[in-house]
Amino acid sequence: MSNYDQGNTGLGFIWRYTLQWSNETPINYPQVIAGFIGMAGCLAIGFYLNNLMFGLLATFGVMITTDTASDGTTRTYITELFRTLATGTVAIVIGITIAGHGWLTAGLIVMISTLAALLGGISRSAAIAGVQLVILAIIGSSMGDGGLDQEMFKIPVYFATGSLLGLIVAVIAGFLMQQPRDRVRSAPPAKISYKQRFTHWRRKLAHFAGWKYTVRVALCMTAAQSIGIVLHLERSYWIGLTVAIVLKRDLAYSQRRIFQRGLGTAAGVLLGSCLLLWSLPQWDSVVVIGLLGALRPIFKNRSYVIYAMLMTPLMFMMFSTGSPVTSHLLEDRLLDTMIGCVLAYVLGFYIWKDNSQGNVKEA
């Protein structure tokens, strides 16, 4: 994106960059299969056991696992899947532990987000893990009530179970479909040691440019948490989630994601409003959630607007499992997402765009 395009919010920008379609990344069919079998399977088990909490959390686990991608060998892919499982489980534990304490919880989420942004500068893997940690810690904090009883710690167990199921299905599907991970590989790049990465990261911190993304995250997340508490928003965690999802290290990439998320969510709310007209039977909702779970990895790298549009009714159905979707839920989702997008645009992009040379796209 050129310097002229960056900061432009007209129809030309929206058409050229926000509504773009990409075929650069091939479809990862094992992820598609894992999305359908894993998400539909976990929800079906939850219905069968009359344990909707298991169905919801295990489905979340599958969803996070099927977002994991790798251009390396099968061994590398499996390693990254396990890393995602571990990061997600730890994040959920952190979230439910700090939940339910008002401003203290908000402050801890800001601290976690800021630290994750800072440490994410070490490597791309650290950046991805940091974003996953923040997203799932926020989700975990929305599920806790300030207590640490035995029931609370079922949450990470259910999540890990779903993640493991998604991992197993993805690996088996990849093996059966013989994904060409190990057969067609370009020459591997020179390996950079952890010590070299750490040294390079420390050198970057000697200049403000090395802190810029961390400051952007801190500003946006502080505003997100403060607005949620001051305005007493019922599902204010959606604001923080939106910020964590759309705020990228590269400013131009952030701008594109902000508009894509906003447009996709608005379209998704319109699509989700169809759920107000009728309530799907339990087993029909299993199939629909499975299909949406399968479509996610297809559209995520092709059209993020469509991806965000599909995610909106998917989240509605998951959050309202066992009860009908309400207009209040739709309004909350749209309002909180738009607040998050505005915060990310103003505090995470607009005030920084005049000094945006040399950004490197990471997480």
C-alpha positions as CSV (number, residue, x, y, z in Angstrom):
1,M,0.0,0.0,0.0
2,S,1.4,3.4,-1.0
3,N,1.8,6.4,1.3
4,Y,-1.1,8.0,-0.6
5,D,-3.4,5.1,0.0
6,Q,-2.5,4.8,3.7
7,G,-5.0,6.9,5.6
8,N,-7.4,7.1,2.7
9,T,-10.8,6.0,3.8
10,G,-12.8,6.7,0.6
11,L,-14.7,4.2,-1.5
12,G,-11.6,3.6,-3.7
13,F,-9.7,2.4,-0.6
14,I,-12.6,0.2,0.5
15,W,-13.0,-1.4,-3.0
16,R,-9.3,-1.8,-3.6
17,Y,-8.1,-3.0,-0.3
18,T,-11.0,-3.9,2.0
19,L,-13.1,-5.9,-0.4
20,Q,-10.2,-7.6,-2.1
21,W,-10.1,-11.3,-2.9
22,S,-6.9,-13.3,-2.7
23,N,-6.0,-16.7,-4.1
24,E,-2.4,-16.6,-3.0
25,T,-2.8,-19.1,-0.1
26,P,-4.0,-22.6,-1.1
27,I,-7.0,-24.1,0.8
28,N,-5.8,-26.1,3.8
29,Y,-8.3,-29.0,3.5
30,P,-7.3,-30.7,6.7
31,Q,-8.2,-27.5,8.5
32,V,-11.6,-27.4,6.7
33,I,-12.3,-31.0,7.7
34,A,-11.1,-30.4,11.3
35,G,-13.3,-27.4,11.5
36,F,-16.4,-29.3,10.5
37,I,-15.8,-32.6,12.3
38,G,-14.3,-30.9,15.4
39,M,-16.8,-28.1,16.0
40,A,-19.9,-30.1,15.0
41,G,-18.6,-33.1,17.0
42,C,-17.8,-31.2,20.2
43,L,-21.2,-29.5,20.1
44,A,-23.0,-32.8,19.5
45,I,-21.2,-34.4,22.4
46,G,-22.2,-31.4,24.6
47,F,-25.9,-31.9,23.6
48,Y,-25.7,-35.7,24.1
49,L,-24.2,-35.3,27.6
50,N,-26.5,-32.4,28.3
51,N,-23.4,-30.3,29.1
52,L,-23.7,-27.2,27.0
53,M,-20.6,-25.6,28.7
54,F,-18.5,-28.5,27.4
55,G,-20.0,-28.1,23.9
56,L,-19.2,-24.4,23.8
57,L,-15.7,-24.4,25.3
58,A,-14.6,-27.5,23.3
59,T,-15.9,-25.9,20.1
60,F,-13.8,-22.8,21.0
61,G,-10.8,-25.0,21.4
62,V,-11.3,-26.6,18.0
63,M,-11.7,-23.1,16.5
64,I,-8.4,-21.9,17.8
65,T,-6.6,-25.0,16.7
66,T,-7.9,-24.9,13.2
67,D,-6.6,-21.3,12.9
68,T,-3.1,-22.7,13.2
69,A,-1.2,-22.7,9.9
70,S,2.4,-23.7,8.9
71,D,4.4,-23.7,5.7
72,G,6.9,-26.1,7.2
73,T,7.1,-29.9,7.6
74,T,4.4,-32.1,9.2
75,R,6.5,-32.2,12.3
76,T,6.6,-28.4,12.5
77,Y,2.9,-28.2,11.9
78,I,2.2,-30.7,14.8
79,T,4.6,-28.7,17.0
80,E,2.7,-25.5,16.3
81,L,-0.6,-27.2,16.9
82,F,0.5,-28.3,20.4
83,R,2.0,-24.9,21.0
84,T,-1.4,-23.3,20.2
85,L,-3.2,-25.8,22.5
86,A,-0.8,-25.0,25.4
87,T,-1.0,-21.2,24.8
88,G,-4.8,-21.3,24.6
89,T,-5.2,-23.4,27.7
90,V,-2.8,-21.2,29.8
91,A,-4.6,-18.1,28.5
92,I,-8.0,-19.4,29.6
93,V,-6.6,-20.2,33.1
94,I,-5.3,-16.7,33.3
95,G,-8.6,-15.2,32.2
96,I,-10.8,-17.0,34.7
97,T,-8.3,-16.4,37.5
98,I,-8.3,-12.6,37.0
99,A,-12.0,-12.3,36.2
100,G,-14.7,-10.5,38.2
101,H,-12.6,-7.7,39.9
102,G,-13.7,-4.7,37.9
103,W,-10.9,-2.2,37.4
104,L,-8.3,-4.6,38.7
105,T,-9.3,-7.1,36.0
106,A,-9.2,-4.4,33.4
107,G,-5.8,-3.3,34.5
108,L,-4.4,-6.8,34.3
109,I,-5.8,-7.3,30.8
110,V,-4.0,-4.1,29.7
111,M,-0.8,-5.3,31.3
112,I,-1.1,-8.8,29.7
113,S,-1.8,-7.2,26.3
114,T,1.1,-4.7,26.6
115,L,3.6,-7.4,27.7
116,A,2.4,-9.7,24.9
117,A,2.9,-6.9,22.3
118,L,6.4,-6.2,23.7
119,L,7.6,-9.8,23.7
120,G,6.0,-10.4,20.3
121,G,8.7,-8.3,18.7
122,I,11.2,-11.2,19.3
123,S,9.8,-13.4,16.5
124,R,6.8,-14.0,14.4
125,S,5.9,-17.1,16.5
126,A,6.1,-15.1,19.6
127,A,3.8,-12.4,18.0
128,I,1.2,-15.0,17.0
129,A,1.3,-16.7,20.4
130,G,1.0,-13.3,22.1
131,V,-2.2,-12.4,20.1
132,Q,-3.7,-15.8,20.9
133,L,-2.9,-15.4,24.6
134,V,-4.5,-12.0,24.8
135,I,-7.7,-13.1,22.9
136,L,-8.2,-16.1,25.0
137,A,-7.4,-14.4,28.2
138,I,-10.1,-11.9,27.4
139,I,-12.6,-14.7,26.6
140,G,-11.6,-16.5,29.8
141,S,-12.2,-13.3,31.9
142,S,-15.7,-13.1,30.4
143,M,-16.4,-16.6,31.8
144,G,-15.1,-16.2,35.3
145,D,-17.0,-14.7,38.2
146,G,-14.2,-13.9,40.6
147,G,-14.4,-17.2,42.3
148,L,-11.9,-20.1,41.9
149,D,-14.1,-23.1,42.7
150,Q,-13.8,-26.5,41.1
151,E,-16.4,-25.7,38.5
152,M,-14.3,-22.8,37.2
153,F,-11.4,-25.0,36.4
154,K,-13.5,-27.2,34.2
155,I,-13.4,-24.4,31.7
156,P,-9.7,-24.9,30.6
157,V,-10.1,-28.6,30.7
158,Y,-13.1,-28.5,28.3
159,F,-11.2,-26.0,26.1
160,A,-8.1,-28.2,26.0
161,T,-10.2,-31.3,25.2
162,G,-11.6,-29.5,22.1
163,S,-8.2,-28.2,21.1
164,L,-6.8,-31.7,21.3
165,L,-9.7,-33.1,19.2
166,G,-9.2,-30.5,16.6
167,L,-5.5,-31.3,16.5
168,I,-6.0,-35.0,16.1
169,V,-8.5,-34.6,13.3
170,A,-6.3,-32.1,11.5
171,V,-3.3,-34.3,11.7
172,I,-5.2,-37.4,10.6
173,A,-6.8,-35.5,7.7
174,G,-3.5,-34.2,6.6
175,F,-1.9,-37.6,6.7
176,L,-4.8,-39.2,4.7
177,M,-4.9,-36.4,2.1
178,Q,-1.1,-36.5,1.9
179,Q,-0.6,-32.7,2.1
180,P,2.6,-31.9,0.3
181,R,4.4,-30.4,3.3
182,D,7.4,-32.7,3.2
183,R,7.5,-33.3,-0.6
184,V,7.7,-29.9,-2.2
185,R,9.9,-27.6,-0.2
186,S,12.1,-24.7,-1.2
187,A,15.5,-24.4,0.3
188,P,15.1,-23.6,4.0
189,P,16.1,-20.1,5.1
190,A,19.2,-19.7,7.3
191,K,18.2,-20.6,10.8
192,I,18.3,-17.7,13.3
193,S,19.1,-18.7,16.9
194,Y,17.0,-17.6,19.8
195,K,20.0,-15.7,21.1
196,Q,20.3,-13.8,17.9
197,R,16.6,-13.0,17.8
198,F,16.7,-11.8,21.5
199,T,19.8,-9.6,20.8
200,H,18.1,-8.1,17.7
201,W,15.0,-7.4,19.7
202,R,16.9,-5.7,22.5
203,R,18.7,-3.5,20.0
204,K,15.3,-2.4,18.5
205,L,14.1,-1.4,22.0
206,A,16.9,1.2,22.1
207,H,14.8,3.4,19.8
208,F,11.2,4.5,20.1
209,A,10.3,2.6,16.9
210,G,10.8,-0.6,18.8
211,W,8.2,0.4,21.3
212,K,5.6,1.9,18.9
213,Y,3.4,-1.2,18.6
214,T,3.5,-1.8,22.3
215,V,2.4,1.8,23.0
216,R,-0.4,1.5,20.4
217,V,-1.7,-1.7,22.0
218,A,-1.5,-0.2,25.5
219,L,-3.4,3.0,24.4
220,C,-6.2,1.0,22.6
221,M,-6.6,-1.6,25.3
222,T,-6.7,0.9,28.1
223,A,-9.4,2.8,26.3
224,A,-11.3,-0.4,25.5
225,Q,-11.3,-1.6,29.1
226,S,-12.2,1.9,30.5
227,I,-15.1,2.4,28.1
228,G,-16.5,-1.0,29.0
229,I,-16.5,-0.3,32.7
230,V,-17.6,3.3,32.6
231,L,-20.5,2.7,30.3
232,H,-21.4,-0.6,32.0
233,L,-21.6,-2.5,28.8
234,E,-22.9,-6.0,29.3
235,R,-20.5,-7.7,26.8
236,S,-17.7,-5.1,26.8
237,Y,-15.1,-7.9,26.3
238,W,-16.0,-7.8,22.6
239,I,-14.4,-4.3,22.5
240,G,-11.1,-5.7,23.7
241,L,-11.4,-8.7,21.5
242,T,-11.9,-6.5,18.4
243,V,-8.8,-4.4,19.3
244,A,-6.7,-7.5,19.8
245,I,-7.8,-9.0,16.5
246,V,-7.5,-5.9,14.2
247,L,-4.5,-4.1,15.6
248,K,-1.4,-5.2,13.7
249,R,2.2,-4.2,13.8
250,D,2.1,-2.9,10.2
251,L,0.0,0.3,10.1
252,A,-1.3,-0.3,6.6
253,Y,-2.3,-3.8,7.4
254,S,-4.1,-2.5,10.6
255,Q,-6.1,0.0,8.6
256,R,-7.2,-2.7,6.2
257,R,-8.2,-5.1,9.0
258,I,-10.1,-2.4,10.9
259,F,-12.3,-1.7,7.9
260,Q,-12.7,-5.3,7.0
261,R,-13.7,-6.3,10.5
262,G,-16.2,-3.4,10.7
263,L,-17.8,-4.1,7.4
264,G,-17.8,-7.9,7.9
265,T,-19.4,-7.6,11.3
266,A,-22.1,-5.2,10.1
267,A,-22.9,-7.7,7.3
268,G,-22.8,-10.5,9.7
269,V,-25.3,-8.8,12.0
270,L,-27.7,-8.5,9.1
271,L,-27.2,-12.2,8.3
272,G,-27.5,-13.1,12.0
273,S,-30.8,-11.2,12.2
274,C,-32.3,-14.0,10.2
275,L,-31.8,-16.1,13.4
276,L,-34.5,-13.9,15.0
277,L,-37.0,-15.3,12.6
278,W,-36.7,-18.9,13.6
279,S,-34.8,-21.1,16.1
280,L,-32.9,-24.0,14.8
281,P,-33.4,-27.4,16.5
282,Q,-30.4,-28.5,18.4
283,W,-29.1,-31.0,15.9
284,D,-29.7,-28.6,13.0
285,S,-27.5,-26.0,14.8
286,V,-24.8,-28.7,15.1
287,V,-24.7,-29.0,11.3
288,V,-24.8,-25.3,10.7
289,I,-22.0,-24.5,13.2
290,G,-20.0,-27.3,11.6
291,L,-20.4,-25.8,8.2
292,L,-19.5,-22.4,9.4
293,G,-16.4,-23.9,11.1
294,A,-15.4,-25.5,7.8
295,L,-15.8,-22.3,5.9
296,R,-13.7,-20.2,8.3
297,P,-10.2,-21.4,7.1
298,I,-11.3,-21.1,3.5
299,F,-12.3,-17.4,3.6
300,K,-9.8,-16.2,6.3
301,N,-7.0,-15.8,3.7
302,R,-9.2,-15.0,0.7
303,S,-11.7,-12.4,1.9
304,Y,-11.5,-11.3,5.5
305,V,-14.8,-9.4,5.1
306,I,-16.6,-12.6,4.3
307,Y,-14.7,-14.3,7.1
308,A,-15.8,-11.7,9.6
309,M,-19.3,-11.9,8.3
310,L,-19.4,-15.7,8.8
311,M,-17.9,-15.4,12.3
312,T,-20.7,-13.1,13.5
313,P,-23.6,-15.6,13.2
314,L,-21.2,-18.4,14.3
315,M,-20.5,-16.5,17.5
316,F,-24.2,-15.7,18.0
317,M,-25.1,-19.3,17.7
318,M,-22.4,-20.5,20.0
319,F,-23.1,-17.8,22.7
320,S,-26.8,-18.5,22.6
321,T,-26.6,-22.3,22.5
322,G,-29.7,-23.6,24.1
323,S,-31.5,-20.3,23.9
324,P,-32.8,-18.1,21.0
325,V,-30.7,-15.3,19.5
326,T,-32.0,-12.0,20.7
327,S,-32.0,-8.5,19.1
328,H,-30.2,-7.3,22.2
329,L,-27.3,-9.7,21.4
330,L,-27.1,-8.5,17.8
331,E,-27.0,-4.8,19.0
332,D,-24.3,-5.5,21.6
333,R,-22.1,-7.3,19.0
334,L,-22.4,-4.5,16.5
335,L,-21.9,-1.7,19.0
336,D,-19.0,-3.3,20.8
337,T,-17.2,-4.2,17.5
338,M,-17.7,-0.7,16.1
339,I,-16.3,0.8,19.3
340,G,-13.3,-1.5,19.1
341,C,-12.7,-0.6,15.4
342,V,-13.0,3.1,16.1
343,L,-10.5,2.9,19.0
344,A,-8.1,0.8,16.9
345,Y,-8.4,3.3,14.0
346,V,-7.9,6.5,16.1
347,L,-5.5,5.4,18.8
348,G,-3.8,2.5,16.9
349,F,-3.5,3.9,13.4
350,Y,-4.6,7.5,12.7
351,I,-2.3,9.3,15.2
352,W,0.7,7.3,14.0
353,K,0.2,7.2,10.3
354,D,2.5,10.2,9.5
355,N,5.4,8.4,11.0
356,S,4.8,4.9,9.5
357,Q,7.9,4.2,7.5
358,G,9.6,0.9,7.8
359,N,6.8,-1.2,9.3
360,V,7.1,-4.9,9.1
361,K,4.1,-7.1,8.9
362,E,4.0,-9.6,11.7
363,A,1.0,-11.1,13.5
